[in-house]
Amino acid sequence: MTIAAPVAAPTKRVLAEQAMRHSWFPVARIADLDTPQRATLLGEQLVVYRSGNGVVAVQSRRCPHRGADLSRGEVHEASIGCPYHGWEFGSANGVCTRVPSLPDQAKIPPKAAIKHYPVELRYGHVWTALEDPIRDPYDVDEWDDVELEWLAADPIDSAVGVGVSVENFRDVAHFPFVHKVSMGPTPEVVEPLNVTRDGLTVWMDRPLNAGTGEWAEDGNCMMRYRCAAPGFASITYNYEKLGKRVVAGFPSPVAYDRVKIFWGVANEVGFKGQSLEENLRIEEMVYLEDIPIVEHLDPKEIPWDAEIQEYSVPADLFTLNYRRAWGELMNRVRSDG
């Protein structure tokens, strides 16, 4: 009698990759949809476009006829056309709707189609999920009663994974070393952090002492830091006399250990401080100060399987809770698997 070998439990890295395939990520800016956009999400080659009838579609980029790149094709009223032979695929479902070389369109190959993905339009970006989502799209409680005007920034490439990117966004101990220009001198000692986690979401309130850096113009305020597993991070700046402004980052995994950081800023309608364009300039300065440091981190993604030893201190409380949120997301994959 042959006894089957036991099946090894998936590693945490495998669960992390699966969890990301079942989560929402941005793949394009809404403002760029005048022409088809190329995107790569966890190795999947995608095209993102708005058809003539207003439907925003995220679909496979490869034409199944002879492999042409559909992002180079022509957008029609309810389809996208291949630049090579003109085959058209419906923006509503990806099914082939026309083959120009066929005199009888009833003879279109019945299985001719491109993969079609779900779409959400949020925060100035087009979002999708490669497989059935195990979490809802990101909602932010502190924005519920605020009318925000968004400005989507130019995406930034970064040679690290989603987890490392979000941890960098939410880490506060690196400010005096990395952000000397944008933030000016800041204390090296981090005060006790008051961090709350509820499921996949983590948040923290912390005062901003504007100091002498680029942030100084609008003065002091209270900040609400928020992140959610796998790929959402925001700061809401609440100025008592000026109103609210926001910066939010959404690292989208091109591969497991490489992201395209989609991000943007928003001002409350009627905000009395700096303009959207000036706030974007300041926040971009912060991002660009981070990139040359973060891209040399080792490893390029959180060592989920403890393959590399790390040590933590109280200043890491926010990021440690983000890792716990990730663990809950992985458990959802494990439960569904």
C-alpha positions in Angstrom: 0.0 0.0 0.0 1.3 3.4 -1.0 1.0 6.1 1.6 0.6 9.6 0.2 3.1 12.1 1.6 1.6 14.8 3.7 1.0 18.1 1.9 3.2 20.9 3.2 1.3 23.9 4.6 1.8 27.0 2.4 4.5 29.4 3.6 3.4 32.8 4.7 5.0 34.3 1.6 2.8 32.1 -0.5 -0.2 33.2 1.5 0.8 36.8 1.2 1.0 36.4 -2.6 -2.4 34.7 -2.7 -3.9 37.4 -0.5 -2.7 40.1 -2.8 -4.3 38.4 -5.8 -7.6 38.5 -3.9 -7.2 42.2 -2.9 -7.9 45.6 -4.6 -5.0 47.5 -6.1 -4.9 50.6 -8.4 -3.7 50.1 -12.0 -4.1 53.5 -13.6 -5.0 57.1 -12.9 -8.6 58.1 -14.0 -7.1 61.2 -15.5 -5.1 59.2 -18.0 -8.0 57.2 -19.5 -8.2 59.3 -22.7 -5.9 56.6 -24.1 -5.5 52.9 -23.2 -3.1 52.4 -20.3 -0.6 49.5 -19.8 -0.5 48.0 -16.3 1.2 45.0 -14.7 -0.2 43.5 -11.5 1.6 40.6 -9.9 3.0 39.7 -13.3 -0.4 39.9 -15.1 -0.3 42.1 -18.2 -3.3 44.4 -18.3 -4.9 47.1 -20.4 -7.0 49.8 -18.7 -9.3 52.0 -20.8 -12.6 53.9 -21.0 -14.8 52.9 -23.9 -16.8 55.4 -25.9 -20.0 54.6 -23.9 -18.1 55.5 -20.6 -17.4 52.0 -19.3 -14.0 51.7 -17.6 -12.5 48.3 -18.2 -9.5 46.4 -16.9 -8.7 43.4 -19.1 -5.9 41.1 -20.3 -3.5 43.0 -22.6 -2.7 40.1 -25.0 -5.0 39.6 -28.0 -5.8 35.8 -28.1 -5.7 35.9 -31.9 -1.9 36.4 -32.5 -0.7 38.0 -29.3 -0.8 41.8 -30.1 -0.7 44.4 -27.4 -4.2 45.7 -26.9 -3.0 48.8 -25.1 -1.8 50.0 -28.6 -5.3 49.4 -30.0 -8.2 51.6 -30.8 -11.1 52.2 -28.3 -14.6 51.9 -29.8 -18.0 52.7 -28.5 -18.3 49.4 -26.5 -15.0 47.6 -27.2 -11.3 47.8 -27.7 -9.8 46.9 -31.1 -6.6 45.0 -31.7 -3.9 47.1 -33.5 -2.8 44.0 -35.5 -5.9 42.6 -37.2 -8.7 44.7 -35.7 -10.4 42.1 -33.6 -12.7 43.8 -31.0 -13.4 42.7 -27.4 -16.3 44.0 -25.4 -15.6 46.5 -22.7 -18.3 45.0 -20.5 -17.1 41.4 -20.5 -14.0 40.9 -22.7 -15.9 38.7 -25.3 -14.9 39.0 -28.9 -17.6 41.0 -30.7 -16.1 41.5 -34.2 -13.5 39.9 -36.5 -13.1 42.2 -39.5 -11.7 39.5 -41.8 -14.9 37.3 -41.3 -17.7 37.9 -43.8 -20.1 36.2 -41.3 -19.7 37.5 -37.8 -21.7 34.6 -36.5 -18.6 32.5 -37.1 -16.4 34.3 -34.5 -14.5 31.6 -32.6 -16.9 31.0 -29.6 -14.2 31.0 -27.0 -12.4 34.1 -28.3 -12.2 36.4 -25.3 -9.8 38.3 -23.1 -9.9 38.1 -19.3 -12.1 40.7 -17.7 -11.5 42.1 -14.2 -13.7 44.0 -11.7 -13.3 47.8 -11.5 -13.6 50.3 -8.7 -13.1 54.1 -9.2 -11.7 55.7 -6.0 -9.4 58.5 -4.9 -8.6 59.5 -8.5 -7.6 55.9 -9.6 -8.8 52.8 -11.3 -8.7 49.7 -8.9 -9.0 46.0 -9.7 -8.5 42.6 -8.2 -7.1 39.6 -10.1 -9.3 37.1 -8.2 -12.4 37.1 -6.1 -11.8 39.8 -3.4 -11.4 38.6 0.2 -11.7 42.2 1.4 -13.8 45.2 0.6 -12.4 48.2 -1.2 -10.7 50.7 1.1 -13.0 53.1 3.0 -11.8 55.8 5.4 -14.2 56.8 8.2 -12.7 60.3 8.7 -13.5 61.1 5.0 -17.2 60.1 5.3 -18.6 63.6 6.0 -15.9 65.5 4.1 -16.1 66.6 0.4 -12.6 66.0 -0.9 -11.1 67.2 -4.2 -8.4 64.8 -5.4 -5.2 65.3 -7.4 -3.6 62.0 -8.5 0.2 62.3 -8.6 2.7 60.7 -11.1 3.2 57.1 -10.0 6.6 56.2 -8.5 8.5 52.9 -9.1 10.0 51.3 -6.1 12.1 48.1 -5.9 10.4 46.7 -2.8 7.2 44.9 -1.9 3.8 46.2 -0.8 4.4 45.5 2.9 7.7 47.3 3.0 6.3 50.3 1.1 3.4 50.7 3.5 5.6 50.3 6.6 7.8 53.0 5.2 4.8 55.3 4.8 3.7 54.8 8.4 7.0 54.6 10.2 7.7 57.8 12.3 11.2 57.0 13.6 13.0 57.7 10.3 11.9 61.3 10.0 15.0 63.0 11.5 17.3 61.0 9.3 15.5 60.8 5.9 13.3 63.9 5.8 15.7 66.7 7.0 14.7 68.9 4.1 10.9 68.3 3.8 10.3 68.2 7.6 13.2 70.1 9.0 14.8 69.1 12.3 12.5 66.6 14.2 13.1 64.8 17.5 14.9 61.5 17.3 13.2 60.1 20.4 9.7 58.8 19.6 7.0 59.4 22.2 4.7 56.5 23.2 2.4 55.8 20.3 -1.3 55.3 20.7 -2.1 52.8 18.0 -5.5 51.1 17.4 -6.2 48.1 15.2 -9.5 46.8 14.1 -9.2 43.8 11.8 -7.4 44.8 8.6 -7.1 48.5 9.5 -4.7 50.3 11.8 -4.7 54.0 12.8 -3.0 56.4 15.1 -3.5 60.1 16.0 -0.4 62.2 16.3 0.2 66.0 16.4 2.2 67.7 13.7 4.6 70.2 14.9 5.3 71.9 11.6 8.7 73.2 12.6 10.9 74.8 9.9 10.6 72.4 7.0 8.4 72.6 3.9 5.4 71.6 6.0 5.7 74.8 8.1 3.5 77.0 5.9 0.1 75.7 7.1 1.2 75.4 10.8 0.5 72.8 13.4 -2.4 70.3 13.2 -3.5 66.9 14.3 -2.8 64.0 12.0 -4.7 60.7 11.6 -2.4 58.1 10.3 -4.2 55.1 8.8 -3.1 52.0 6.9 -4.9 48.8 5.9 -3.7 45.4 4.7 -2.5 44.9 2.1 -1.8 48.1 0.4 -3.4 51.4 1.7 -1.8 54.2 3.7 -3.1 57.7 4.3 -2.6 60.8 6.5 -5.5 63.1 7.2 -4.3 66.5 8.4 -6.9 68.3 10.5 -6.2 72.0 10.8 -8.5 73.7 13.3 -8.9 76.9 11.2 -8.0 75.7 7.7 -9.9 72.5 7.3 -8.6 69.0 6.2 -6.1 67.8 3.7 -5.0 64.3 2.8 -2.1 62.4 1.3 -2.7 58.8 0.5 -0.5 56.1 -1.0 -1.5 52.8 -2.7 1.6 50.7 -3.6 0.5 48.3 -6.4 2.6 45.1 -6.8 4.1 44.8 -10.3 5.8 41.7 -8.8 6.0 40.3 -5.2 9.1 42.5 -4.5 8.5 45.5 -6.7 5.7 48.1 -6.6 4.4 51.0 -8.6 3.3 53.6 -6.0 0.1 55.2 -7.0 -0.7 58.1 -4.8 -2.4 61.4 -4.5 -3.4 64.4 -2.4 -6.8 65.8 -1.5 -8.1 69.0 0.0 -11.4 69.5 1.7 -13.5 71.7 -0.6 -13.0 75.2 0.8 -9.6 74.4 2.4 -8.0 77.7 3.5 -4.4 76.5 3.4 -2.0 75.5 0.6 -3.4 74.6 -2.8 -3.7 71.0 -4.1 -0.7 71.6 -6.3 1.5 72.9 -3.5 0.5 70.1 -1.2 1.4 67.6 -3.9 4.8 69.2 -4.4 5.5 68.9 -0.6 4.3 65.3 -0.3 6.3 64.3 -3.4 9.4 65.7 -1.8 8.8 63.3 1.1 8.3 60.3 -1.2 11.4 61.1 -3.2 13.5 61.4 0.0 12.3 57.9 0.9 13.0 56.1 -2.4 16.8 56.0 -2.4 16.8 54.6 1.2 14.0 52.1 0.8 15.2 50.6 -2.5 18.4 49.4 -0.7 16.6 47.6 2.1 17.2 43.9 2.6 15.0 42.0 2.2 12.8 43.7 -0.3 9.6 42.5 1.4 8.6 41.7 5.0 10.3 38.5 6.0 7.0 36.7 6.7 8.7 33.3 7.3 11.3 34.7 9.6 14.0 33.9 7.1 15.9 37.0 8.3 16.1 38.1 12.0 14.6 41.5 12.8 14.4 43.4 16.1 11.7 45.9 17.1 11.3 48.7 19.7 8.2 50.7 20.9 8.6 53.1 17.9 7.7 50.2 15.7 4.2 49.7 17.3 2.3 51.0 14.2 4.1 48.8 11.7 3.9 45.8 14.0 0.1 46.2 14.1 0.1 46.5 10.3 1.8 43.1 10.2 -0.9 41.7 12.5 -3.5 43.1 10.1 -1.6 41.3 7.2 -1.7 38.1 9.3 -5.5 38.4 9.5 -5.7 38.8 5.7 -3.5 35.7 5.2 -5.9 33.8 7.5 -8.7 34.6 5.2 -6.8 33.0 2.3 -6.1 30.0 4.4 -9.7 29.7 5.5 -10.9 29.9 1.8 -8.2 27.5 0.6 
